[in-house]
Amino acid sequence: MIFSDNDTQKLLEIIKARRDVRGNRFISTKVEDEKLELILEAGISAPSVGYSQPWKFVVIKDENIKENILKNFENENNKAKEIFKDKEIYTKLKLEGIKEAPINIAVLYEPQGKHVLGMTSMKKMGEYSVVCAIQNMWLMSRALNIGLGWVSILDEQKVLKELKADENSQLIAYLCLGYVDKFYQESELKTLGWKEEKKLKEVVEYL
Ligand SMILES: Cc1cc2nc3c(=O)[nH]c(=O)nc-3n(C[C@H](O)[C@H](O)[C@H](O)COP(=O)(O)O)c2cc1C
């Protein structure tokens, strides 16, 4: 398949318009099953080391589970507040949308338990493959005008226990998904002055 300049431009627009979405932006509108399926389909279309497809997606709508994950977040975020106590702005940041988002998705890495092509030297490639799936989901969500937020301020083992996950599984991402009232034009952390944007020339080296 050959893509046109318009397609290329559109892809870049989607990449640049993707945002991390947090609780203050989610609205309660239901996410249609067929759209959720498209997002998951984008996930499983990602590249993976040795075609191992080492991912599992746990779709969570159960309010009790969400409540417990939120408590987990609050506990961990209290520790983070202590770490960032000299940065007053940290306490004001909304860093999750667990309850506000109608759907949560835990994305797990399931180690293969045997040798994987491409993982014989660099051992983290399985986890990185799952991250590729997550980015695909993030972009597909944005293309559907659905917001997605990644929450990582969590006690991983407690999340896995809550989800009754296989004992070898690892939590790669806890995602919050739903329609939004708006998408910000740039990273909220940039707008709020937490971090500056790095320019291309700062991060690219030509040898
Ligand atoms: C691996 C990873 C973990 C993240 N964890 C969190 C998190 O716990 N809470 C949060 O509010 N945002 C989290 N984010 C979102 C980032 O803060 C966000 O991507 C970044 O500020 C850039 O903003 P943008 O995604 O809107 O462009 C995470 C993003 C990544 C890639």
The ligand as a Gaussian input file, in Angstrom:
#p B3LYP/6-31G(d) Opt

LIG

0 1
 C        5.740000       5.625000      30.673000
 C        4.829000       6.781000      31.010000
 C        4.297000       6.893000      32.277000
 C        3.469000       7.975000      32.616000
 N        2.905000       8.056000      33.860000
 C        2.086000       9.085000      34.159000
 C        1.443000       9.188000      35.433000
 O        1.585000       8.355000      36.320000
 N        0.618000      10.226000      35.657000
 C        0.416000      11.196000      34.709000
 O       -0.344000      12.135000      34.960000
 N        0.986000      11.133000      33.493000
 C        1.808000      10.095000      33.203000
 N        2.376000      10.007000      31.958000
 C        2.063000      11.043000      30.955000
 C        3.198000      12.044000      30.765000
 O        3.252000      12.913000      31.863000
 C        2.958000      12.783000      29.482000
 O        3.018000      11.884000      28.417000
 C        3.966000      13.910000      29.245000
 O        3.811000      14.896000      30.192000
 C        3.814000      14.524000      27.848000
 O        2.509000      15.019000      27.702000
 P        1.554000      14.534000      26.542000
 O        1.507000      13.027000      26.608000
 O        0.224000      15.161000      26.804000
 O        2.164000      14.997000      25.251000
 C        3.188000       8.955000      31.625000
 C        3.710000       8.813000      30.327000
 C        4.517000       7.740000      30.011000
 C        5.053000       7.614000      28.607000

